[in-house]
Amino acid sequence: GMMYLRSDYNCLKGTYGAEWRVMLQNLFLRAHLSMYIYRSRGNLGYLDNCRLLFIGGEVISESEMAYLKKFLDRGGRIMMEPTTGEYLLEDPDLPPDNYLLHALGIDPLQPGEQITDLKPAHDVYSYGKGKVLYFRSKPDKFTFYQTIPNILKWAGIKHRLFDCDDLNMQMYLFRKDQNFYLATTHSYGSHRDYQDNDWEGKIRFLHPLPKGKYRVKEIWYGKDLGVFTPKQLAAGFDAGKYHNKQMKIFSITPIKNHKPKK
């Protein structure tokens, strides 16, 4: 999950800070992870099923701090940067250099544990049954992207729900009963910059599925892409050509009593 607090330069409006954009770009877009996203004044319970929280923003509230403590107490893991949670919203003049670390009883001057093969300077501290990954400096977007596999492994997250080879593909998964709907958008450059940058390839559907047959359709264009097993879906189905900024939504539906054609 992603937990964005507030920016210190505009804590009332809670506008996006630079570190939030780096996290969003790399986790949601380039790494194709299905994220639960919380913003200030949202519903904290939305993050209850998460095992790992990427946290950004300099101003944290008392209710958000209480939630993080409970999250860590039950074994959750969080990743934060040096300026994350520096100030308490209700009393920003408190003396600690970093309120979040202070509230968790963490002394950043003391060395913590290290994660194997994680290159950016960091330390891991314990709180309750949980762990806090503290980056000593803000990694740039390319370094942060390279660290994601190691962070996921550290948090015990073993698989993604979907993937493809296009680093400019935005993907999000919805579910209703046993039916899945995968929304995808190939988006290169800013929304003001409609450059010609087509992409064509396969979408890999990695969500664990019961044995059986599943029909894949591209909803908007009414195209039936065929019937697949879970193993075939994980290997990838042909999503066709995307023009820049084009969106496609695929349905993945189980077929009951499927009988192969003779």
Accessible surface in RSA format (square Angstrom, percent):
REM  Atomic radii and reference values for relative SASA: ProtOr
REM  Chains: A
REM  Algorithm: Lee & Richards
REM  Probe-radius: 1.40
REM  Slices: 20
REM RES _ NUM      All-atoms   Total-Side   Main-Chain    Non-polar    All polar
REM                ABS   REL    ABS   REL    ABS   REL    ABS   REL    ABS   REL
RES GLY A   1    15.38  19.0   0.00   N/A  15.38  19.0   0.00   0.0  15.38  34.5
RES MET A   2     0.03   0.0   0.03   0.0   0.00   0.0   0.03   0.0   0.00   0.0
RES MET A   3     0.00   0.0   0.00   0.0   0.00   0.0   0.00   0.0   0.00   0.0
RES TYR A   4     0.07   0.0   0.07   0.0   0.00   0.0   0.07   0.1   0.00   0.0
RES LEU A   5     0.23   0.1   0.00   0.0   0.23   0.6   0.00   0.0   0.23   0.6
RES ARG A   6    12.64   5.3  12.64   6.4   0.00   0.0   0.01   0.0  12.63   7.7
RES SER A   7     0.51   0.4   0.51   0.7   0.00   0.0   0.39   0.8   0.13   0.2
RES ASP A   8    72.01  50.4  46.94  46.7  25.07  59.3  11.90  28.0  60.11  59.9
RES TYR A   9   148.16  69.2 110.32  62.8  37.84  98.5 107.46  80.8  40.71  50.2
RES ASN A  10    46.03  31.7  39.76  38.4   6.27  15.1   9.55  23.0  36.48  35.3
RES CYS A  11    38.19  28.9  34.33  38.3   3.86   9.1   0.52   1.3  37.67  40.6
RES LEU A  12   147.73  82.3 133.06  95.2  14.67  36.9 135.42  95.1  12.30  33.1
RES LYS A  13   146.18  71.3 132.60  81.4  13.57  32.3  80.04  72.0  66.13  70.4
RES GLY A  14     0.26   0.3   0.00   N/A   0.26   0.3   0.06   0.2   0.21   0.5
RES THR A  15    46.63  33.2  43.18  43.8   3.45   8.2  46.63  62.6   0.00   0.0
RES TYR A  16    94.70  44.2  87.97  50.1   6.73  17.5  58.35  43.8  36.35  44.8
RES GLY A  17     4.11   5.1   0.00   N/A   4.11   5.1   4.11  11.3   0.00   0.0
RES ALA A  18    62.44  57.4  55.21  85.2   7.23  16.4  55.96  78.8   6.48  17.2
RES GLU A  19     9.85   5.7   5.31   4.0   4.53  10.8   6.52  12.6   3.32   2.7
RES TRP A  20     4.08   1.6   4.08   2.0   0.00   0.0   4.08   2.2   0.00   0.0
RES ARG A  21   135.54  56.9 131.33  66.9   4.21  10.0  59.01  80.6  76.53  46.4
RES VAL A  22    35.04  23.1  34.25  31.0   0.79   1.9  34.96  30.4   0.08   0.2
RES MET A  23     0.94   0.5   0.94   0.6   0.00   0.0   0.72   0.6   0.22   0.3
RES LEU A  24    55.11  30.7  54.58  39.0   0.53   1.3  54.58  38.3   0.53   1.4
RES GLN A  25    51.31  28.7  45.78  33.5   5.54  13.2  18.98  40.4  32.33  24.5
RES ASN A  26     1.10   0.8   1.10   1.1   0.00   0.0   0.00   0.0   1.10   1.1
RES LEU A  27     0.00   0.0   0.00   0.0   0.00   0.0   0.00   0.0   0.00   0.0
RES PHE A  28    39.91  20.0  39.89  24.7   0.02   0.1  39.89  24.2   0.02   0.1
RES LEU A  29    27.42  15.3  27.42  19.6   0.00   0.0  27.42  19.3   0.00   0.0
RES ARG A  30    51.94  21.8  49.42  25.2   2.52   6.0   4.84   6.6  47.09  28.5
RES ALA A  31     0.32   0.3   0.24   0.4   0.09   0.2   0.32   0.5   0.00   0.0
RES HIS A  32     0.93   0.5   0.90   0.6   0.03   0.1   0.44   0.5   0.49   0.6
RES LEU A  33    15.11   8.4  14.86  10.6   0.25   0.6  15.11  10.6   0.00   0.0
RES SER A  34    38.46  32.5  15.61  20.8  22.85  52.6   2.68   5.7  35.78  50.1
RES MET A  35     9.76   5.1   6.86   4.5   2.90   6.9   1.88   1.6   7.89  10.4
RES TYR A  36    91.11  42.5  90.94  51.7   0.17   0.4  50.13  37.7  40.98  50.5
RES ILE A  37    61.02  34.7  43.98  32.8  17.03  41.0  43.98  31.7  17.03  46.2
RES TYR A  38     8.97   4.2   5.95   3.4   3.02   7.9   4.05   3.0   4.92   6.1
RES ARG A  39    87.11  36.6  82.56  42.1   4.55  10.8  34.52  47.2  52.59  31.9
RES SER A  40    10.68   9.0   1.26   1.7   9.42  21.7   0.00   0.0  10.68  15.0
RES ARG A  41   166.03  69.7 121.94  62.2  44.09 105.0  82.59 112.9  83.44  50.6
RES GLY A  42    44.32  54.7   0.00   N/A  44.32  54.7  27.03  74.2  17.29  38.7
RES ASN A  43   112.13  77.3  97.77  94.5  14.36  34.6  37.05  89.2  75.07  72.6
RES LEU A  44    31.02  17.3  27.67  19.8   3.35   8.4  27.67  19.4   3.35   9.0
RES GLY A  45    34.29  42.3   0.00   N/A  34.29  42.3  20.10  55.2  14.18  31.8
RES TYR A  46   102.36  47.8  89.98  51.2  12.38  32.2  74.24  55.8  28.12  34.7
RES LEU A  47     0.00   0.0   0.00   0.0   0.00   0.0   0.00   0.0   0.00   0.0
RES ASP A  48    72.63  50.9  60.43  60.1  12.20  28.9  21.95  51.7  50.68  50.5
RES ASN A  49   132.94  91.7 102.54  99.1  30.39  73.2  24.76  59.6 108.18 104.6
RES CYS A  50    16.57  12.5   2.64   2.9  13.93  32.7   6.96  17.6   9.61  10.4
RES ARG A  51   139.60  58.6 131.77  67.2   7.83  18.6  60.62  82.9  78.98  47.9
RES LEU A  52     3.35   1.9   2.19   1.6   1.16   2.9   2.19   1.5   1.16   3.1
RES LEU A  53     0.00   0.0   0.00   0.0   0.00   0.0   0.00   0.0   0.00   0.0
RES PHE A  54     3.42   1.7   3.12   1.9   0.30   0.8   3.12   1.9   0.30   0.9
RES ILE A  55     0.00   0.0   0.00   0.0   0.00   0.0   0.00   0.0   0.00   0.0
RES GLY A  56     0.19   0.2   0.00   N/A   0.19   0.2   0.00   0.0   0.19   0.4
RES GLY A  57     1.45   1.8   0.00   N/A   1.45   1.8   0.15   0.4   1.30   2.9
RES GLU A  58    16.11   9.2  16.11  12.2   0.00   0.0   1.42   2.8  14.68  12.0
RES VAL A  59     8.50   5.6   8.50   7.7   0.00   0.0   8.50   7.4   0.00   0.0
RES ILE A  60     0.00   0.0   0.00   0.0   0.00   0.0   0.00   0.0   0.00   0.0
RES SER A  61     6.93   5.9   6.93   9.2   0.00   0.0   5.76  12.3   1.17   1.6
RES GLU A  62    96.57  55.4  90.86  68.7   5.72  13.6  28.03  54.2  68.55  56.0
RES SER A  63    71.57  60.5  59.70  79.7  11.87  27.4  49.02 104.4  22.55  31.6
RES GLU A  64     1.19   0.7   1.19   0.9   0.00   0.0   0.83   1.6   0.36   0.3
RES MET A  65     6.09   3.2   6.09   4.0   0.00   0.0   6.09   5.2   0.00   0.0
RES ALA A  66    48.44  44.5  42.92  66.2   5.52  12.6  47.74  67.2   0.70   1.8
RES TYR A  67    25.61  12.0  22.68  12.9   2.93   7.6  25.18  18.9   0.43   0.5
RES LEU A  68     0.00   0.0   0.00   0.0   0.00   0.0   0.00   0.0   0.00   0.0
RES LYS A  69    68.29  33.3  68.29  41.9   0.00   0.0  22.71  20.4  45.58  48.6
RES LYS A  70   139.41  68.0 136.06  83.5   3.35   8.0  79.27  71.3  60.14  64.1
RES PHE A  71     0.77   0.4   0.77   0.5   0.00   0.0   0.77   0.5   0.00   0.0
RES LEU A  72     0.00   0.0   0.00   0.0   0.00   0.0   0.00   0.0   0.00   0.0
RES ASP A  73    69.24  48.5  61.32  61.0   7.93  18.7  22.19  52.2  47.05  46.9
RES ARG A  74   123.03  51.7  90.72  46.2  32.31  76.9  66.76  91.2  56.27  34.1
RES GLY A  75    31.80  39.2   0.00   N/A  31.80  39.2  12.51  34.3  19.29  43.2
RES GLY A  76     6.82   8.4   0.00   N/A   6.82   8.4   5.87  16.1   0.95   2.1
RES ARG A  77    62.48  26.2  62.48  31.9   0.00   0.0   3.55   4.9  58.93  35.7
RES ILE A  78     0.00   0.0   0.00   0.0   0.00   0.0   0.00   0.0   0.00   0.0
RES MET A  79     0.00   0.0   0.00   0.0   0.00   0.0   0.00   0.0   0.00   0.0
RES MET A  80     0.00   0.0   0.00   0.0   0.00   0.0   0.00   0.0   0.00   0.0
RES GLU A  81     4.89   2.8   4.89   3.7   0.00   0.0   0.07   0.1   4.82   3.9
RES PRO A  82    33.65  24.5  26.05  23.7   7.60  27.6  26.05  21.5   7.60  47.2
RES THR A  83    40.04  28.5  40.04  40.6   0.00   0.0  37.64  50.6   2.41   3.6
RES THR A  84     1.86   1.3   1.11   1.1   0.75   1.8   0.75   1.0   1.11   1.7
RES GLY A  85     0.00   0.0   0.00   N/A   0.00   0.0   0.00   0.0   0.00   0.0
RES GLU A  86    38.43  22.1  35.44  26.8   2.99   7.1   0.25   0.5  38.18  31.2
RES TYR A  87    88.34  41.2  86.39  49.2   1.95   5.1  49.02  36.8  39.32  48.5
RES LEU A  88     9.20   5.1   7.91   5.7   1.30   3.3   7.91   5.6   1.30   3.5
RES LEU A  89    59.10  32.9  46.08  33.0  13.02  32.7  46.71  32.8  12.40  33.4
RES GLU A  90    94.03  54.0  57.60  43.6  36.43  86.7  47.23  91.3  46.81  38.2
RES ASP A  91    63.11  44.2  61.37  61.1   1.74   4.1  16.40  38.6  46.71  46.6
RES PRO A  92    74.24  54.1  65.02  59.3   9.23  33.5  65.22  53.8   9.02  56.1
RES ASP A  93   130.75  91.6 103.67 103.2  27.08  64.0  34.19  80.5  96.57  96.3
RES LEU A  94    66.92  37.3  53.14  38.0  13.78  34.6  54.43  38.2  12.50  33.6
RES PRO A  95   119.98  87.4  89.51  81.6  30.47 110.7 100.26  82.8  19.72 122.5
RES PRO A  96    35.48  25.9  13.55  12.4  21.93  79.7  25.58  21.1   9.90  61.5
RES ASP A  97   136.80  95.8 114.94 114.4  21.86  51.7  40.69  95.8  96.12  95.9
RES ASN A  98    15.13  10.4  10.95  10.6   4.18  10.1  10.91  26.3   4.21   4.1
RES TYR A  99    34.89  16.3  34.89  19.9   0.00   0.0  10.76   8.1  24.13  29.8
RES LEU A 100     0.00   0.0   0.00   0.0   0.00   0.0   0.00   0.0   0.00   0.0
RES LEU A 101     3.21   1.8   3.21   2.3   0.00   0.0   3.21   2.3   0.00   0.0
RES HIS A 102   112.60  61.5  97.81  68.0  14.79  37.8  58.59  60.4  54.01  62.8
RES ALA A 103    21.79  20.0   2.55   3.9  19.24  43.8   9.74  13.7  12.05  31.9
RES LEU A 104     8.45   4.7   0.00   0.0   8.45  21.2   0.72   0.5   7.73  20.8
RES GLY A 105    69.65  85.9   0.00   N/A  69.65  85.9  36.72 100.8  32.94  73.8
RES ILE A 106    14.22   8.1   3.17   2.4  11.05  26.6   6.77   4.9   7.45  20.2
RES ASP A 107    66.30  46.4  58.15  57.9   8.16  19.3  31.02  73.0  35.28  35.2
RES PRO A 108    39.71  28.9  38.71  35.3   1.00   3.6  38.71  32.0   1.00   6.2
RES LEU A 109   156.72  87.3 129.28  92.5  27.44  69.0 132.41  93.0  24.31  65.4
RES GLN A 110   103.15  57.7 103.08  75.3   0.07   0.2  31.28  66.6  71.87  54.5
RES PRO A 111   114.89  83.7  91.83  83.7  23.06  83.8  94.90  78.3  19.99 124.3
RES GLY A 112    25.29  31.2   0.00   N/A  25.29  31.2  10.68  29.3  14.61  32.7
RES GLU A 113    95.61  54.9  87.91  66.5   7.70  18.3  47.89  92.6  47.72  39.0
RES GLN A 114   116.74  65.3  87.15  63.7  29.59  70.4  57.80 123.0  58.94  44.7
RES ILE A 115    21.01  12.0  12.95   9.6   8.07  19.4  16.33  11.8   4.68  12.7
RES THR A 116   112.80  80.2  95.38  96.7  17.42  41.5  67.81  91.1  44.99  68.0
RES ASP A 117   109.90  77.0  84.80  84.4  25.09  59.3  26.89  63.3  83.00  82.8
RES LEU A 118    11.81   6.6   0.43   0.3  11.38  28.6   1.01   0.7  10.80  29.1
RES LYS A 119   192.21  93.8 159.58  97.9  32.63  77.7 108.93  98.0  83.28  88.7
RES PRO A 120    20.26  14.8   8.09   7.4  12.17  44.3  19.65  16.2   0.62   3.8
RES ALA A 121    61.69  56.7  44.33  68.4  17.36  39.5  54.49  76.7   7.20  19.1
RES HIS A 122     8.70   4.8   3.69   2.6   5.01  12.8   3.02   3.1   5.68   6.6
RES ASP A 123    11.80   8.3  11.80  11.7   0.00   0.0   0.00   0.0  11.80  11.8
RES VAL A 124     4.67   3.1   1.95   1.8   2.71   6.5   1.95   1.7   2.71   7.4
RES TYR A 125    23.09  10.8  19.36  11.0   3.72   9.7  23.09  17.3   0.00   0.0
RES SER A 126    67.76  57.3  44.01  58.7  23.75  54.7  32.75  69.8  35.01  49.0
RES TYR A 127    50.05  23.4  45.64  26.0   4.41  11.5  28.63  21.5  21.42  26.4
RES GLY A 128    59.83  73.8   0.00   N/A  59.83  73.8  25.33  69.5  34.50  77.3
RES LYS A 129   169.27  82.6 140.57  86.3  28.70  68.3  91.13  82.0  78.14  83.2
RES GLY A 130     1.05   1.3   0.00   N/A   1.05   1.3   0.15   0.4   0.90   2.0
RES LYS A 131    44.23  21.6  44.23  27.1   0.00   0.0  27.61  24.8  16.62  17.7
RES VAL A 132     0.00   0.0   0.00   0.0   0.00   0.0   0.00   0.0   0.00   0.0
RES LEU A 133     0.00   0.0   0.00   0.0   0.00   0.0   0.00   0.0   0.00   0.0
RES TYR A 134    17.61   8.2  17.61  10.0   0.00   0.0   0.10   0.1  17.52  21.6
RES PHE A 135     0.03   0.0   0.03   0.0   0.00   0.0   0.03   0.0   0.00   0.0
RES ARG A 136    83.59  35.1  63.77  32.5  19.82  47.2  35.29  48.2  48.30  29.3
RES SER A 137    68.21  57.6  64.19  85.7   4.02   9.3  41.94  89.3  26.26  36.8
RES LYS A 138    93.01  45.4  68.16  41.8  24.85  59.2  47.61  42.9  45.40  48.4
RES PRO A 139    15.58  11.4   0.93   0.9  14.64  53.2   9.73   8.0   5.85  36.3
RES ASP A 140    83.56  58.5  71.04  70.7  12.52  29.6  47.26 111.2  36.31  36.2
RES LYS A 141    78.31  38.2  75.33  46.2   2.98   7.1  31.41  28.3  46.91  50.0
RES PHE A 142   130.35  65.2 127.50  79.0   2.85   7.4 129.27  78.4   1.08   3.1
RES THR A 143    42.77  30.4  42.16  42.7   0.61   1.5  22.17  29.8  20.60  31.1
RES PHE A 144     0.89   0.4   0.89   0.6   0.00   0.0   0.89   0.5   0.00   0.0
RES TYR A 145    69.79  32.6  68.15  38.8   1.63   4.2  43.38  32.6  26.41  32.6
RES GLN A 146   130.67  73.1 110.84  81.0  19.83  47.2  39.54  84.2  91.13  69.1
RES THR A 147     5.54   3.9   4.23   4.3   1.31   3.1   5.54   7.4   0.00   0.0
RES ILE A 148     1.02   0.6   1.02   0.8   0.00   0.0   1.02   0.7   0.00   0.0
RES PRO A 149    74.80  54.5  65.75  59.9   9.05  32.9  69.32  57.2   5.48  34.1
RES ASN A 150    38.36  26.5  36.60  35.4   1.76   4.2   1.41   3.4  36.95  35.7
RES ILE A 151     0.00   0.0   0.00   0.0   0.00   0.0   0.00   0.0   0.00   0.0
RES LEU A 152    16.21   9.0  16.21  11.6   0.00   0.0  16.21  11.4   0.00   0.0
RES LYS A 153   167.48  81.7 150.33  92.2  17.15  40.8  97.82  88.0  69.66  74.2
RES TRP A 154    40.53  16.3  21.24  10.3  19.29  45.3  25.95  13.8  14.58  23.7
RES ALA A 155    11.58  10.6   0.00   0.0  11.58  26.3   1.24   1.7  10.33  27.4
RES GLY A 156    31.73  39.1   0.00   N/A  31.73  39.1  27.33  75.0   4.40   9.9
RES ILE A 157    43.94  25.0  36.13  26.9   7.80  18.8  36.13  26.0   7.80  21.2
RES LYS A 158   189.08  92.2 150.69  92.5  38.40  91.4 100.78  90.7  88.30  94.1
RES HIS A 159    98.71  53.9  81.41  56.6  17.30  44.3  69.33  71.5  29.37  34.2
RES ARG A 160    60.10  25.2  55.43  28.3   4.67  11.1  17.22  23.5  42.87  26.0
RES LEU A 161    45.03  25.1  44.20  31.6   0.83   2.1  44.20  31.0   0.83   2.2
RES PHE A 162     0.06   0.0   0.06   0.0   0.00   0.0   0.06   0.0   0.00   0.0
RES ASP A 163    22.64  15.9  22.64  22.5   0.00   0.0   0.18   0.4  22.47  22.4
RES CYS A 164     5.72   4.3   0.00   0.0   5.72  13.5   0.00   0.0   5.72   6.2
RES ASP A 165   110.36  77.3  84.65  84.3  25.71  60.8  32.52  76.5  77.85  77.6
RES ASP A 166     7.73   5.4   5.13   5.1   2.60   6.1   2.60   6.1   5.13   5.1
RES LEU A 167    72.98  40.6  69.93  50.0   3.06   7.7  69.93  49.1   3.06   8.2
RES ASN A 168    35.62  24.6  35.62  34.4   0.00   0.0   0.00   0.0  35.62  34.4
RES MET A 169     0.00   0.0   0.00   0.0   0.00   0.0   0.00   0.0   0.00   0.0
RES GLN A 170    59.70  33.4  58.28  42.6   1.42   3.4   8.45  18.0  51.25  38.9
RES MET A 171     1.34   0.7   0.00   0.0   1.34   3.2   0.92   0.8   0.41   0.5
RES TYR A 172    59.30  27.7  59.11  33.6   0.19   0.5  41.25  31.0  18.05  22.3
RES LEU A 173    20.90  11.6   7.41   5.3  13.49  33.9   7.41   5.2  13.49  36.3
RES PHE A 174   110.10  55.1 105.62  65.4   4.48  11.7 110.10  66.7   0.00   0.0
RES ARG A 175   130.45  54.8  94.07  48.0  36.38  86.6  39.11  53.4  91.34  55.4
RES LYS A 176   136.63  66.7 132.74  81.4   3.89   9.3  88.40  79.6  48.24  51.4
RES ASP A 177   108.22  75.8  86.41  86.0  21.81  51.6  31.65  74.5  76.57  76.4
RES GLN A 178   102.09  57.1 100.53  73.5   1.56   3.7  42.19  89.8  59.90  45.4
RES ASN A 179    41.18  28.4  41.18  39.8   0.00   0.0   0.00   0.0  41.18  39.8
RES PHE A 180     4.91   2.5   4.91   3.0   0.00   0.0   4.91   3.0   0.00   0.0
RES TYR A 181    67.46  31.5  67.45  38.4   0.01   0.0  40.19  30.2  27.27  33.6
RES LEU A 182     0.00   0.0   0.00   0.0   0.00   0.0   0.00   0.0   0.00   0.0
RES ALA A 183    12.50  11.5  10.47  16.2   2.02   4.6  10.83  15.3   1.66   4.4
RES THR A 184     0.64   0.5   0.00   0.0   0.64   1.5   0.52   0.7   0.12   0.2
RES THR A 185    28.20  20.1  28.20  28.6   0.00   0.0  16.41  22.0  11.79  17.8
RES HIS A 186     1.48   0.8   1.48   1.0   0.00   0.0   1.48   1.5   0.00   0.0
RES SER A 187    10.09   8.5   4.59   6.1   5.50  12.7   0.81   1.7   9.27  13.0
RES TYR A 188    75.80  35.4  75.80  43.1   0.00   0.0  31.72  23.8  44.08  54.3
RES GLY A 189    43.26  53.4   0.00   N/A  43.26  53.4  24.03  65.9  19.23  43.1
RES SER A 190    53.74  45.4  38.54  51.4  15.21  35.0  41.92  89.3  11.83  16.6
RES HIS A 191   128.37  70.2 120.42  83.7   7.95  20.3  86.97  89.6  41.40  48.2
RES ARG A 192   216.09  90.7 182.46  93.0  33.63  80.1  78.11 106.8 137.97  83.6
RES ASP A 193    52.40  36.7  49.71  49.5   2.69   6.4  16.84  39.6  35.56  35.5
RES TYR A 194   147.37  68.8 117.57  66.9  29.80  77.5  85.43  64.2  61.93  76.3
RES GLN A 195    78.90  44.1  70.30  51.4   8.60  20.5  27.28  58.1  51.62  39.1
RES ASP A 196   149.71 104.9 118.46 117.9  31.25  73.9  39.20  92.3 110.51 110.2
RES ASN A 197    49.98  34.5  44.37  42.9   5.61  13.5   5.91  14.2  44.07  42.6
RES ASP A 198    75.87  53.1  46.40  46.2  29.48  69.7  17.52  41.2  58.35  58.2
RES TRP A 199    42.95  17.2  37.96  18.4   4.99  11.7  31.32  16.7  11.63  18.9
RES GLU A 200   107.64  61.8  81.30  61.5  26.34  62.7  24.71  47.8  82.92  67.7
RES GLY A 201    20.97  25.9   0.00   N/A  20.97  25.9  20.97  57.6   0.00   0.0
RES LYS A 202   114.80  56.0 108.48  66.6   6.32  15.1  57.14  51.4  57.66  61.4
RES ILE A 203     0.00   0.0   0.00   0.0   0.00   0.0   0.00   0.0   0.00   0.0
RES ARG A 204    57.05  24.0  57.05  29.1   0.00   0.0  20.36  27.8  36.69  22.2
RES PHE A 205     2.03   1.0   0.00   0.0   2.03   5.3   0.00   0.0   2.03   5.8
RES LEU A 206    54.97  30.6  40.54  29.0  14.43  36.3  42.92  30.1  12.05  32.4
RES HIS A 207    38.18  20.9  32.58  22.6   5.60  14.3  14.06  14.5  24.12  28.1
RES PRO A 208    80.41  58.6  61.62  56.2  18.79  68.3  72.42  59.8   7.99  49.7
RES LEU A 209    29.83  16.6   3.81   2.7  26.01  65.4   5.72   4.0  24.11  64.9
RES PRO A 210    92.90  67.7  80.07  73.0  12.83  46.6  92.16  76.1   0.73   4.6
RES LYS A 211   205.82 100.4 178.80 109.7  27.02  64.3 122.27 110.1  83.55  89.0
RES GLY A 212    37.63  46.4   0.00   N/A  37.63  46.4  30.82  84.6   6.81  15.3
RES LYS A 213    71.86  35.1  68.74  42.2   3.12   7.4  30.86  27.8  41.00  43.7
RES TYR A 214     9.76   4.6   9.76   5.6   0.00   0.0   3.70   2.8   6.07   7.5
RES ARG A 215    76.92  32.3  76.31  38.9   0.60   1.4  16.07  22.0  60.85  36.9
RES VAL A 216     0.00   0.0   0.00   0.0   0.00   0.0   0.00   0.0   0.00   0.0
RES LYS A 217    96.24  47.0  96.24  59.1   0.00   0.0  39.75  35.8  56.49  60.2
RES GLU A 218     6.50   3.7   6.46   4.9   0.04   0.1   6.46  12.5   0.04   0.0
RES ILE A 219    77.47  44.1  60.08  44.8  17.39  41.9  64.57  46.5  12.89  35.0
RES TRP A 220   146.73  58.9 111.53  54.0  35.21  82.7  95.35  50.8  51.38  83.4
RES TYR A 221   138.34  64.6 106.52  60.6  31.82  82.8  88.38  66.4  49.96  61.6
RES GLY A 222    66.73  82.3   0.00   N/A  66.73  82.3  34.76  95.4  31.97  71.6
RES LYS A 223   121.26  59.2 116.25  71.3   5.01  11.9  71.62  64.5  49.64  52.9
RES ASP A 224    72.93  51.1  47.09  46.9  25.84  61.1  30.76  72.4  42.17  42.1
RES LEU A 225    38.47  21.4  14.42  10.3  24.05  60.5  19.66  13.8  18.80  50.6
RES GLY A 226    24.92  30.7   0.00   N/A  24.92  30.7  24.89  68.3   0.03   0.1
RES VAL A 227    46.73  30.8  21.20  19.2  25.53  61.5  21.20  18.4  25.53  69.2
RES PHE A 228    33.24  16.6  33.06  20.5   0.18   0.5  33.24  20.2   0.00   0.0
RES THR A 229    34.80  24.8  34.80  35.3   0.00   0.0  31.29  42.0   3.51   5.3
RES PRO A 230    33.87  24.7  28.73  26.2   5.14  18.7  29.35  24.2   4.53  28.1
RES LYS A 231   173.22  84.5 163.78 100.5   9.44  22.5 112.92 101.6  60.30  64.2
RES GLN A 232    90.38  50.5  86.77  63.4   3.61   8.6  29.33  62.4  61.05  46.3
RES LEU A 233     0.00   0.0   0.00   0.0   0.00   0.0   0.00   0.0   0.00   0.0
RES ALA A 234    37.85  34.8  32.34  49.9   5.51  12.5  32.62  45.9   5.23  13.9
RES ALA A 235    73.24  67.3  48.55  74.9  24.69  56.2  59.05  83.2  14.19  37.6
RES GLY A 236     9.14  11.3   0.00   N/A   9.14  11.3   0.00   0.0   9.14  20.5
RES PHE A 237     1.73   0.9   0.00   0.0   1.73   4.5   1.73   1.0   0.00   0.0
RES ASP A 238    85.38  59.8  77.50  77.1   7.88  18.6  30.72  72.3  54.66  54.5
RES ALA A 239     5.06   4.7   0.00   0.0   5.06  11.5   1.23   1.7   3.83  10.1
RES GLY A 240    16.32  20.1   0.00   N/A  16.32  20.1  16.05  44.1   0.26   0.6
RES LYS A 241   104.95  51.2  92.88  57.0  12.07  28.7  39.64  35.7  65.31  69.6
RES TYR A 242     0.00   0.0   0.00   0.0   0.00   0.0   0.00   0.0   0.00   0.0
RES HIS A 243   104.50  57.1 104.50  72.6   0.00   0.0  69.27  71.4  35.23  41.0
RES ASN A 244    21.61  14.9   5.21   5.0  16.40  39.5   5.21  12.5  16.40  15.9
RES LYS A 245    37.73  18.4  18.35  11.3  19.39  46.2  19.01  17.1  18.72  19.9
RES GLN A 246    36.11  20.2  28.20  20.6   7.90  18.8  22.04  46.9  14.07  10.7
RES MET A 247    66.99  34.7  61.87  40.9   5.12  12.2  40.50  34.4  26.49  35.1
RES LYS A 248    17.34   8.5  17.34  10.6   0.00   0.0   4.42   4.0  12.92  13.8
RES ILE A 249    34.32  19.5  34.32  25.6   0.00   0.0  34.32  24.7   0.00   0.0
RES PHE A 250     0.00   0.0   0.00   0.0   0.00   0.0   0.00   0.0   0.00   0.0
RES SER A 251    11.23   9.5  11.23  15.0   0.00   0.0   5.29  11.3   5.94   8.3
RES ILE A 252     0.00   0.0   0.00   0.0   0.00   0.0   0.00   0.0   0.00   0.0
RES THR A 253    48.43  34.4  48.43  49.1   0.00   0.0  38.79  52.1   9.63  14.6
RES PRO A 254    41.78  30.5  31.33  28.6  10.46  38.0  31.33  25.9  10.46  65.0
RES ILE A 255    44.42  25.3  28.27  21.1  16.14  38.9  31.52  22.7  12.90  35.0
RES LYS A 256   182.12  88.8 158.31  97.1  23.80  56.7 105.84  95.3  76.27  81.2
RES ASN A 257   141.64  97.7 109.22 105.6  32.42  78.1  35.65  85.8 106.00 102.5
RES HIS A 258    60.61  33.1  32.99  22.9  27.62  70.7  22.79  23.5  37.82  44.0
RES LYS A 259   171.09  83.5 153.43  94.1  17.67  42.1  95.78  86.2  75.31  80.2
RES PRO A 260   101.79  74.2  86.66  79.0  15.13  55.0  89.01  73.5  12.78  79.4
RES LYS A 261   204.96 100.0 170.55 104.6  34.41  81.9 119.70 107.7  85.26  90.8
RES LYS A 262   252.20 123.0 174.57 107.1  77.63 184.8 152.61 137.4  99.59 106.1
END  Absolute sums over single chains surface
CHAIN  1 A    14197.8      11489.1       2708.7       7742.6       6455.2
END  Absolute sums over all chains
TOTAL         14197.8      11489.1       2708.7       7742.6       6455.2
